Amino acid sequence: HVQLVESGGGTVRAGGSLRLSCSASGGVTYSKHCMGWFRQATGKEREVVARIYSDGRTHYADSVQGRFAISRVDANNTLYLQMDHLKPEDTAMYFCTAGSEVSGCSGYWGQGTQVTVS
């Protein structure tokens, strides 16, 4: 079965950087699945942060455009989210997802990794 395991979260000061990683297994492949990062802050709804599609296209939420970069390495089935110029409002639990484009790249979810920006 599909497994998505995130890592790389932590606490950082405003203006700093973090890189999140997501290790995918259980049949997730670049050719069949798009992948993404979502986040949920306390008391707020879950929202999409970024997606990367099978053809390499990427999509970012307006709030992170120009600061975050999503990428994937097929050789080791790993998804990344490079986060620069972090702001306190980026504080949230970040989730790695995979799925069909119809599902919004979110048919499968990881357990999440916490990012706190002070």
Stockholm file with secondary structure:
# STOCKHOLM 1.0

chainA/1-118         HVQLVESGGGTVRAGGSLRLSCSASGGVTYSKHCMGWFRQATGKEREVVARIYSDGRTHYADSVQGRFAISRVDANNTLYLQMDHLKPEDTAMYFCTAGSEVSGCSGYWGQGTQVTVS
#=GR chainA/1-118 SS CCEEEEECCEEECTTCCEEEEEEEESSCCTTTCEEEEEEECTTSCCEEEEEECTTSCEEECTTTTTTEEEEEEGGGTEEEEEECSCCGGGCEEEEEEEECTTTTSCSEECCCEEEEEC
#=GC SS_cons         CCEEEEECCEEECTTCCEEEEEEEESSCCTTTCEEEEEEECTTSCCEEEEEECTTSCEEECTTTTTTEEEEEEGGGTEEEEEECSCCGGGCEEEEEEEECTTTTSCSEECCCEEEEEC
//
